[in-house]
Each structure stands twice: as C-alpha cells, then as structure tokens.
Amino acid sequence: MILVGSGGREHALAWRLASSPELTELHAAPGNPGIAELATCHPVAADDGDGLLGLARSLAADLVIVGPEAPLVAGVADELRHAGIPVFGPSRAAARIEGSKLFAKDVMAAAGVPTAAVLDAPRAPCVLKADGLAAGKGVVVCRTEEEVVAGLGVARAFDGPVLMEELLEGRELSMLALSDGLDALALAPARDFKRASDGDSGPNTGGMGSFAPVPDVDDDLLVTVLETCVRPTLAELARRGAPFVGTLFAGLMLTEDGPRVLEFNCRFGDPETQSVLPLVDGDLLVALAAAARGSLAGVSLGRLDASAVTVVLAAGRYPTAGDVGTPIRGIDDATAAGALVFHAGTALNDGELVTNGGRLLGVTATGADLADARTRAYAAADLVRIPGARRREDIALAAAGAA
C-alpha cells in the first residue's frame, strides 16, 4: 500500500499501519525521515496525480491512503480511482466539504446539521473565515470592531470570498469518523490547541498540540454527534452524487444548546491524529481498506483505556515563518523514555536530521489518565534539543486538572 503525504499526521498513520499483520509492503510518497524508518519513500509529490498513478501501477498497490487535504481537494483520489486503484480519501467533489466553507454551509443547511448562523455583514462578535484552504490559519475570531477590521485583512489575504458567522461559545471538540460513503465509524474524541501561545493567545496555527480522549465527552454525546452532524452530512453528499469515502473530520463547538459544527475537514486531523491513533485497539488498516472498498459492515475498532497527549515543537517564528537547517537532537532519548516522536517538518542533510518547516515534531505520550500522559509527554519533549524552537506549555493542562 502507499501512504501519500509528508507530515506528522502521515508519520502517525505510517506508525499505526506498520503494526498491522495484514500489511505486506508500506510505501510513502514523498514521506519524511521518520516515515522512512517504517516505509520505502519515493520522491513523488503528494499533489502529483500522474506521478502517484505511475507509482501505484509500478508497485501494483492494493490501497492508497491520501493524507493531506490539498491533494484531495485537487482531485488526486479521482485519478487513482478512475484507474481502478482502491483509495481511502474522498473525491474532489466530496472534498469540497473542506475546500469551500460556503459549500460546506450549503450542505449542512440542506442536511439540517446544527451549525453557526451566517451573518450578512461583519460585526462583532463574529468569526471570519477564508472560503478556501488556509492550512488552519484562515479563521479569525473577532470580539471587537477593531478585531473585525484586522480580521478582514487576514481572511481576505487568501483567495476567494470571506464567510461571516456568529461567534459560538463553548468547548471545542474534534471528531474523526471513518466513512465508506454512507456509514461512519468514530475514533476517540480529541481536542486541539490552535493558537500559537499559552492561554490560547496569539495567531492561529495548524495546531500546537492535542489530547484524547476528552473527559467531558461521553459515548452518548459521540452518538449524538454521529447522528445529528456526521451521518446527515454523509447522506447529503451521497444524494448530490459525491459520496464521501475517507475520514470526515468534524470540528465542533459544544454549546449550551448542544453540539454545533464549526467546520468539516476531508482528512485525518493534525495534530489530533497523533493523539487518537495510539488509543486505537484494533487493525486500522483493515478498517481503512474496508471503507475504500465501500463497506464498513462488520468492522469495529476499540479504544484503549488510556489517554494520549501530543506536544508540538515548532520553529521559533511559526506561524509567521519556519526554520530550515537547524540540527535536531535527542529524539532517541525521547523514544527511549517511552514517547512517540512524529516528524512533521524535518529533513536529512548529509545524514544529519535538521529542521525543515514550521511545525517540526510532535511528541506523543500515553498514560493511565490525562495527567499521567501529559507529564510523560512534556518530560520526553524536554529531551529533544532544537535551538530556537518553542512549544506551548499548557497542552491538556486544564483538562488534566479537571479530569
């Protein structure tokens, strides 16, 4: 099988898939230095549909898993499917659920999915969203008119229109649901940390950390989200001739009136995946292959009775800028301490591991509870040495204290 992508999410997927007794060969395109320890990497870009098709044919791949959103929105999965290659990842038409926030709102309205109301003009308090892909940086929360003015500048810097929504208050939740086009199988609920700095301050990022499961989300609430948010959306996409096969990521706000969808993504979350997959009890590869074939019937995945916390190590100026060429040391020490270290923005320079991006590594640890997992994750992160890098110090802090 081939795993498409090169980030921390794909490294976590490679780590989980490599444990499957059903796996014969694992290949990645293009992969990263961490993935290369688990798979054979090929210099094919994630958005190179022709290159991926050629690679899949040359390897006689029986499954391709597409990790990042940009290739999915561009239609890479369609090129592979049209050639008869099983793919876990939605079509271009279905991936519009992330590729266009206006399209997603239209789908939710038709499906009766609870979500934030759309505003006809920007006014505080509100949320401004760039319509297209923005790597997690195209959403601005505005509580004052001054923030509205600044937020419009940020959102308009991306291509396309700007969506204006009411500001919902509550607790955020990330749900990853594996879908075969009609049915869905939910993984452990997670919560991520989008702001750059402690106390949820600073600009939005792709995510500075995450934890799973979420103590204040029980099985009944998960069922509610599946029945009121996820399955109606899948049904509406199928009705439109765009069945969604892949991971439907629901970003939700748990309000006093119940869960409301903030956004849908068309792939595994990052960094949520790094916290969710270590808790999977079962063969993820079997589940993804079944979804790609069009039926999750008879497939189940359990959840370990544990918690996981992921701390992202980022370049000092991220999200404004990344870092390239700085040596990375101490990963073996963190691994020896029991952590999982997932590569996100790394490269090899004459055999030396160096920085190559904004988010550099995700350090994940599991424990009996959130407090235990958090202690282990930060202790392991302390062992990784990257001059100039930074991290948030409050990942899972409040949840661990309340659990």
Steps between C-alpha positions, in 0.01 A plus 500: 500500500600864450465780755493846343638794696799620699377644831452397859154363424645270234780386731238406761302313235812318382583400859149364558471323163843339539366301794233327289553127439318555168772735369742355246680811375476863609601774260475877541496794260694708576525412872746654746801377702276352769276322252811369323574286806169318442444515126673525164479866399470618140573853370147560374318812619166455674323714238658327198205294380680358196806413707292329769307303237826385342640403839184310595507308173870418528451365852167331422366682805182354647422814703598866497436719807512873429591700811502876423201710400648689205547194275150379589341835418699500173357160403795264541273224634287518185797433271589189697142373529434547131797269438344234723725552803326487842539833682428610855432868450205691354445605141551858394124555515473364855819675618329834432358454852840638607607673180212749518344615825208648307435160341519337843242743639271421207533126564435544872194715434356240264577219746363681805835490680525740798763764431578868548269751335634688197513881537418739217769745612806487728421624848646416839486246644545274198728251328654576160606207280683490170291281271782280371791305645716702738702238693308578819588870485196643317263529797490815715294541817391863542360628831544872428449720194875560489554125475241484222698751293825313559333163445361603163854579392617154605210311341513699176869419459388154389334435165123506477215651701479540878236318706360693797344301786364552848750435777407182689609458860582169666760223493657384176505138390662315212336181374667280239253269327602234247243489221422255219272746323191448712592363842753632750722361775612752763846497658585642844387862548786748510567864573771707334670832574495732200647821643875547493554588866396402852157598618361469146667825400680598183418421137335184375729216397460155352492373860746517792387185679207273578367238737258208496255392620313807626381453862179698458388304191325172571376230264149645492633832373707323235186321379317834490773653286499203264121504462444877476819624332702231325250254349262770365798665328609171347144436380477844340833461322389160369170651386699755299693223329815560705521216755771567757752216539772589747528675836236765562641726770234696686621804690229577754405744772318350797256779582228521765255408223696192392778430248538736205728439201769764457653337192549173319836376376549228243788313667658393826567796728848623582606485784189315622600185310822479700294476822211290368682217321702380803164429667360285218445140607474301179633489145471845343617372163211255481255783574646738242510229234138408571391863469693533173315193367170666588376324812589519869246227578638269768799726571560631851784675677532506876664761719769438757425602858769769496565861406741664257652848486693651207730800537610670178852637474496790255739745342555809711318732256221260404236563363659811345800305375659157520853384566735317265829326568520513881626170650251288695630282780357292782226310315652166600499615863132595480415168339697311764290683762191339348372778275407494135673774300326578173690693234317795343753751363831314486759404238832324474808706413801278433354245739424753773139565604416869465198729510298554183175683575279673754372216714802277544410205723208366699592330827224262612475303822230277640409448862238361733328841497552844350716623787731200462515531121567872524787454746656237275459707183667810643777297662577343162475836320759635744747246359472627142747776420429744214668842540244779466194273503204558726185331628189573703523408865127460563397212272229300684574691822143601582351167393754302703419705807125458455505130419 
